[in-house]
Each structure stands twice: as C-alpha cells, then as structure tokens.
Amino acid sequence: MSAPKKNSPGSTIAQNRKAHHNYFVEETLEAGLVLQGTEVKSLRAGKANIEESHAGEMEGALYIFNMNITPYTFSSHFNHEPRRPRKLLLHAKEAKKIGGAIKRKGYTLIPLSIYFNKRGRVKVALGLCKGKNTVDKRQTEKDRSWARDKQRLLRNKS
C-alpha cells in the first residue's frame, strides 16, 4: 500500500513536530476549520505551517491563532490573509469542556497536525497540553535514546 498523495483524502498536510518535545499531550481531539476557498487550495498544495500556532478562546468560540497558510499563488485580489485567526468547529459540549480546561493554570491547546479526512474535509488534531520544563525534556530524550539502543541490542542478539 502506497502513501496517499498530497491532495488526496486521508493525507496529512502539516505536522507540529515540536509539540511532543515541548509539551505533555494529555488528551487529543479532532476539530474542523472554517476556511476560505483560497485557503483550501493552498492546503491542497501543502502550503501550511502550524509550528508556532496555538488555540484559544475569542468571542465565546475557540480559534486557532498564528497558523500560517501561504496565499494561493494563482489567485488575484480574492486571496486570504496568511495568519488570520481561524474558527474551530466543535460540538458545544466539547467546546465548553476544552474552554474550561485551557483556563486552568498550565494548560494550552496546541494543534498537532492538519489533514484531509476520508471525505476530503480539512481537519485539525488538537492536543490539550501541559508545558514541559528542561528537566522533563532531557528525561524524555534519555528514554527515547535508551529505547533505541535497546532495540538495536535485541536486533543484534538474534
């Protein structure tokens, strides 16, 4: 089975690789995004960056801030603003639950990846995260290194 193409349903557009290094991801959820037409075309071309983005509450709804979707090159004056806040589409119960969680001390909502689901809709995987300090980051790196060495030793032994 081959990997899905960039613009096919079920393919990943962008990932936040730093998220698991900088945060403890305690819970994940899926949400839709309110997008303009040129934004979807840019996403189909794979032109998105979520490394520096986060989600929060604004005007009683949840939004993603600082997510960069590069303007569509073949568009004229109907293009979109690259870093505008984008509304998240969640059920009301989920939105209240997440809104209450991010108001607690130390919790933040970080986008982990953007992808097309099987129906071709743009979805974002969000993580309810708590920040790591330097000691936690070092310990995670040690554990990861030890797991890699252990696999290498087991592979060479047999």
Residue frames as qw, qx, qy, qz and C-alpha x, y, z in Angstrom:
[[0.000, 0.891, 0.455, 0.000, 0.00, 0.00, 0.00],
 [0.451, 0.331, -0.007, 0.829, 1.50, 3.35, -1.01],
 [0.148, -0.408, -0.396, 0.809, 1.35, 6.63, 0.91],
 [0.283, 0.804, 0.521, -0.046, -1.52, 8.95, -0.02],
 [0.422, 0.461, 0.173, 0.761, -0.79, 11.88, -2.32],
 [0.146, -0.052, -0.295, 0.943, -0.67, 15.47, -1.01],
 [0.373, -0.015, -0.059, -0.926, -4.13, 16.39, -2.24],
 [0.517, -0.180, -0.779, -0.306, -5.91, 13.08, -1.69],
 [0.664, -0.575, -0.005, -0.479, -8.36, 12.36, 1.14],
 [0.929, -0.346, -0.071, 0.105, -6.65, 10.88, 4.19],
 [0.689, 0.336, -0.177, 0.618, -3.37, 12.73, 3.67],
 [0.465, -0.684, -0.230, 0.513, -1.51, 14.85, 6.21],
 [0.322, 0.892, 0.085, 0.306, -0.91, 18.49, 5.27],
 [0.172, 0.675, -0.452, 0.557, 1.28, 19.67, 8.16],
 [0.775, -0.405, -0.457, 0.164, 2.52, 18.35, 11.50],
 [0.211, -0.873, 0.283, -0.336, 3.75, 20.09, 14.62],
 [0.817, 0.137, -0.503, 0.248, 6.85, 18.02, 15.37],
 [0.181, 0.384, -0.515, 0.745, 7.90, 20.18, 18.31],
 [0.614, -0.473, -0.082, -0.627, 4.65, 19.63, 20.20],
 [0.923, -0.279, -0.266, 0.001, 5.60, 16.31, 21.80],
 [0.628, 0.190, -0.350, 0.669, 9.04, 17.68, 22.68],
 [0.026, 0.346, -0.221, 0.912, 7.79, 20.88, 24.36],
 [0.583, -0.256, 0.143, -0.758, 4.52, 19.63, 25.92],
 [0.201, 0.057, 0.960, -0.186, 2.93, 16.68, 27.69],
 [0.450, -0.079, -0.461, -0.761, -0.05, 15.86, 25.44],
 [0.290, -0.021, 0.798, -0.527, -2.76, 14.71, 27.85],
 [0.533, 0.478, 0.650, -0.256, -5.76, 14.50, 25.52],
 [0.089, -0.126, 0.572, 0.806, -6.30, 14.71, 21.76],
 [0.450, 0.575, 0.584, -0.355, -9.37, 15.66, 19.79],
 [0.339, 0.225, 0.604, 0.686, -10.38, 16.37, 16.21],
 [0.172, 0.704, 0.336, -0.602, -11.96, 19.62, 15.02],
 [0.527, 0.614, 0.438, 0.392, -12.98, 21.17, 11.73],
 [0.291, -0.335, 0.034, 0.896, -11.83, 24.57, 10.47],
 [0.365, 0.844, 0.338, -0.203, -13.73, 27.48, 8.94],
 [0.475, -0.250, 0.438, 0.721, -11.72, 28.27, 5.79],
 [0.416, 0.692, -0.065, -0.586, -11.97, 30.45, 2.70],
 [0.892, 0.437, 0.097, -0.070, -11.70, 28.99, -0.81],
 [0.472, 0.742, -0.434, 0.192, -8.12, 30.07, -1.48],
 [0.391, -0.583, 0.651, -0.287, -7.04, 28.61, 1.87],
 [0.894, 0.038, 0.422, -0.147, -8.31, 25.17, 0.86],
 [0.761, 0.633, -0.110, 0.086, -6.45, 25.43, -2.46],
 [0.099, 0.766, -0.572, 0.277, -3.24, 26.32, -0.63],
 [0.641, -0.366, 0.616, -0.274, -3.74, 23.42, 1.76],
 [0.931, 0.300, 0.193, -0.073, -4.21, 21.04, -1.16],
 [0.580, 0.707, -0.321, 0.248, -0.81, 22.25, -2.39],
 [0.819, -0.238, -0.348, 0.389, 0.65, 21.53, 1.07],
 [0.275, 0.496, -0.152, 0.810, 1.40, 25.19, 1.94],
 [0.558, -0.744, -0.148, -0.337, 0.75, 25.32, 5.70],
 [0.426, 0.284, -0.628, 0.586, 2.79, 25.72, 8.88],
 [0.615, -0.669, -0.265, -0.324, 1.50, 25.08, 12.41],
 [0.655, 0.076, -0.499, 0.562, 4.81, 25.06, 14.33],
 [0.142, 0.087, -0.359, 0.918, 4.13, 28.35, 16.16],
 [0.432, -0.381, -0.339, -0.743, 0.36, 28.15, 16.39],
 [0.017, -0.120, -0.837, 0.534, -1.94, 27.66, 19.37],
 [0.269, -0.533, -0.637, -0.488, -5.67, 27.69, 20.04],
 [0.092, -0.152, -0.557, 0.811, -7.66, 29.78, 22.45],
 [0.071, 0.694, 0.707, -0.114, -10.99, 31.36, 23.21],
 [0.062, -0.111, 0.128, 0.984, -12.18, 34.54, 21.48],
 [0.458, -0.019, -0.169, -0.873, -15.72, 35.95, 21.41],
 [0.744, -0.084, 0.432, -0.503, -17.08, 32.80, 23.10],
 [0.943, 0.319, -0.033, -0.087, -15.67, 30.39, 20.49],
 [0.713, -0.421, 0.405, 0.388, -12.40, 28.53, 20.01],
 [0.525, 0.834, -0.148, -0.085, -9.96, 29.83, 17.38],
 [0.845, -0.056, 0.113, 0.519, -6.52, 28.84, 16.07],
 [0.002, 0.976, -0.111, -0.188, -4.06, 31.72, 16.17],
 [0.125, -0.758, 0.575, 0.283, -0.81, 32.21, 14.24],
 [0.746, 0.126, 0.631, 0.170, -1.37, 29.30, 11.83],
 [0.073, 0.594, -0.398, -0.695, 0.31, 30.21, 8.55],
 [0.682, 0.418, 0.590, 0.109, -1.42, 29.21, 5.31],
 [0.275, -0.272, 0.393, 0.834, 0.56, 30.67, 2.41],
 [0.487, 0.554, 0.101, -0.668, -1.56, 32.72, -0.05],
 [0.768, 0.332, 0.535, 0.116, -2.61, 30.85, -3.18],
 [0.327, -0.359, 0.400, 0.777, -0.27, 31.86, -6.00],
 [0.129, 0.259, 0.715, 0.637, -2.81, 31.61, -8.84],
 [0.061, -0.773, -0.615, 0.143, -5.37, 33.86, -7.18],
 [0.224, 0.610, 0.115, 0.751, -5.90, 37.55, -7.82],
 [0.109, -0.426, 0.304, -0.845, -7.25, 40.04, -5.29],
 [0.780, -0.376, -0.181, -0.466, -9.54, 37.44, -3.63],
 [0.608, 0.189, -0.688, 0.348, -6.67, 35.94, -1.63],
 [0.668, -0.671, -0.319, -0.043, -6.71, 35.40, 2.13],
 [0.145, -0.837, 0.433, -0.301, -4.66, 36.80, 4.98],
 [0.613, 0.282, -0.729, 0.116, -1.96, 34.20, 5.86],
 [0.294, 0.026, -0.780, 0.552, -2.06, 34.37, 9.70],
 [0.457, -0.365, -0.049, -0.810, -5.67, 35.29, 10.43],
 [0.371, -0.112, 0.796, -0.465, -7.47, 33.61, 13.37],
 [0.470, -0.006, -0.716, -0.517, -9.46, 30.61, 12.12],
 [0.666, -0.266, 0.285, -0.636, -12.55, 29.35, 13.93],
 [0.023, 0.149, -0.988, 0.032, -12.61, 25.75, 15.14],
 [0.682, -0.145, -0.312, -0.646, -15.73, 23.68, 14.55],
 [0.137, 0.074, -0.925, 0.347, -16.56, 21.61, 17.63],
 [0.419, -0.576, -0.671, -0.207, -19.69, 20.35, 19.32],
 [0.253, -0.777, 0.064, -0.573, -20.88, 22.79, 22.02],
 [0.853, -0.520, 0.009, -0.037, -20.24, 20.28, 24.81],
 [0.841, 0.078, -0.019, 0.534, -16.66, 19.68, 23.62],
 [0.268, 0.653, -0.031, 0.707, -16.01, 23.42, 23.25],
 [0.496, -0.768, 0.059, -0.401, -17.16, 24.12, 26.82],
 [0.926, -0.334, 0.023, 0.174, -15.05, 21.27, 28.18],
 [0.717, 0.246, 0.011, 0.652, -11.91, 22.39, 26.33],
 [0.025, 0.769, 0.013, 0.638, -12.58, 26.07, 27.12],
 [0.662, -0.719, 0.062, -0.204, -12.70, 25.25, 30.81],
 [0.920, -0.158, 0.043, 0.355, -9.55, 23.14, 30.60],
 [0.572, 0.426, -0.002, 0.701, -7.45, 25.86, 28.94],
 [0.220, -0.836, 0.022, -0.502, -8.49, 28.38, 31.57],
 [0.840, -0.529, -0.004, 0.124, -6.83, 26.21, 34.22],
 [0.174, -0.864, 0.440, 0.172, -3.23, 27.01, 35.08],
 [0.356, -0.461, 0.766, 0.270, -0.61, 25.48, 32.81],
 [0.594, 0.320, 0.730, 0.106, -2.88, 24.03, 30.10],
 [0.213, 0.543, -0.291, -0.758, -2.89, 25.09, 26.47],
 [0.793, 0.411, 0.426, -0.142, -4.46, 23.83, 23.25],
 [0.124, -0.578, 0.603, 0.536, -1.87, 23.03, 20.58],
 [0.827, 0.442, -0.076, -0.340, -2.58, 21.86, 17.01],
 [0.662, -0.354, 0.632, 0.192, -0.71, 18.61, 16.40],
 [0.298, -0.014, 0.744, 0.599, -1.49, 18.11, 12.71],
 [0.518, 0.468, 0.052, -0.714, -3.71, 19.26, 9.84],
 [0.220, -0.055, 0.919, 0.323, -5.06, 16.68, 7.42],
 [0.558, 0.048, -0.352, -0.750, -7.81, 15.84, 4.96],
 [0.593, -0.061, 0.720, -0.355, -10.24, 13.24, 6.32],
 [0.390, 0.121, 0.870, 0.276, -11.70, 10.48, 4.13],
 [0.323, 0.770, 0.547, -0.063, -14.46, 12.78, 2.90],
 [0.485, 0.470, 0.174, 0.716, -11.93, 15.41, 1.80],
 [0.268, -0.925, -0.150, -0.224, -12.66, 17.86, 4.65],
 [0.352, 0.526, -0.485, 0.604, -9.85, 19.73, 6.38],
 [0.741, -0.621, -0.248, -0.059, -9.48, 18.63, 10.00],
 [0.156, 0.675, -0.537, 0.482, -7.04, 19.60, 12.73],
 [0.772, -0.305, -0.526, 0.185, -5.87, 17.28, 15.52],
 [0.148, -0.781, 0.237, -0.558, -5.63, 19.28, 18.74],
 [0.661, -0.101, -0.647, 0.368, -3.83, 18.32, 21.91],
 [0.454, -0.851, -0.029, -0.262, -4.68, 19.52, 25.40],
 [0.735, 0.280, -0.374, 0.491, -1.14, 20.05, 26.64],
 [0.522, -0.845, 0.021, 0.114, 0.83, 20.98, 29.72],
 [0.368, 0.838, -0.381, 0.134, 4.25, 22.54, 29.22],
 [0.914, -0.128, -0.189, 0.336, 7.47, 20.62, 29.91],
 [0.225, -0.925, 0.280, 0.122, 10.43, 22.13, 31.69],
 [0.350, 0.698, -0.621, -0.074, 14.06, 21.47, 30.72],
 [0.326, -0.329, 0.861, -0.210, 14.46, 18.51, 33.07],
 [0.746, 0.287, 0.505, -0.326, 11.41, 16.78, 31.59],
 [0.640, 0.701, -0.217, -0.227, 12.71, 17.33, 28.05],
 [0.100, 0.609, -0.786, 0.044, 16.08, 15.78, 28.96],
 [0.515, -0.104, 0.801, -0.287, 14.40, 12.78, 30.59],
 [0.777, 0.486, 0.235, -0.324, 12.22, 12.22, 27.52],
 [0.490, 0.722, -0.475, -0.116, 15.33, 12.31, 25.31],
 [0.170, -0.450, 0.861, -0.166, 17.12, 9.81, 27.59],
 [0.680, 0.134, 0.641, -0.330, 14.14, 7.44, 27.50],
 [0.726, 0.633, -0.015, -0.269, 13.90, 7.69, 23.71],
 [0.272, 0.696, -0.664, -0.019, 17.64, 7.08, 23.33],
 [0.367, -0.280, 0.856, -0.232, 17.53, 4.06, 25.66],
 [0.772, 0.329, 0.433, -0.330, 14.59, 2.56, 23.77],
 [0.616, 0.709, -0.295, -0.175, 16.51, 2.96, 20.50],
 [0.059, 0.589, -0.798, 0.110, 19.65, 1.33, 21.99],
 [0.589, -0.082, 0.731, -0.334, 17.59, -1.50, 23.49],
 [0.811, 0.486, 0.166, -0.282, 16.01, -2.26, 20.10],
 [0.444, 0.724, -0.526, -0.050, 19.45, -2.21, 18.49],
 [0.203, -0.444, 0.845, -0.217, 20.83, -4.65, 21.09],
 [0.714, 0.131, 0.600, -0.336, 17.88, -7.02, 20.74],
 [0.734, 0.628, -0.082, -0.245, 18.16, -6.94, 16.95],
 [0.310, 0.679, -0.664, 0.043, 21.91, -7.75, 17.02],
 [0.449, -0.339, 0.767, -0.308, 21.48, -10.53, 19.60],
 [0.798, 0.224, 0.495, -0.261, 19.20, -12.72, 17.48]]
